[in-house]
Amino acid sequence: MDELVHCAQDILDDPDRLPWTLDALARDLGASRRTLPRRFAAATGLSPQAYARAVRRERAERLHSQEASWEEAARAVGYADARSPRARRVPSASSV
């Protein structure tokens, strides 16, 4: 896999690194704001933003499956309410 993309995924998978911006992520990785999304999409089929949403949604679903209410799970991963993780359906981050 593309090393730039792998490093970006490591950052996006780390809940302590959120929230982030595309500009900051690209800068931290030494890439341009245009290069990072292009290479990320080529390697994963998702934009960095879509990947990050999928990671957050999966975390919320995991918390919910571990007895947290949808409201608790959504807030724990940074959503404003319980509708957000379910409404923002994107391909799973674990599938890329």
Number of C-alpha atoms within 10 A of each C-alpha: 7 12 8 17 21 14 14 18 18 11 18 22 18 11 14 8 10 14 9 12 11 15 13 13 19 18 13 13 14 11 15 15 14 11 11 23 19 15 17 20 15 13 15 18 14 21 17 23 14 18 24 23 21 22 23 24 25 18 19 28 18 13 18 16 12 10 10 15 15 20 17 16 25 25 16 15 18 15 17 12 13 16 12 18 26 14 9 12 12 15 15 16 19 9 6 10
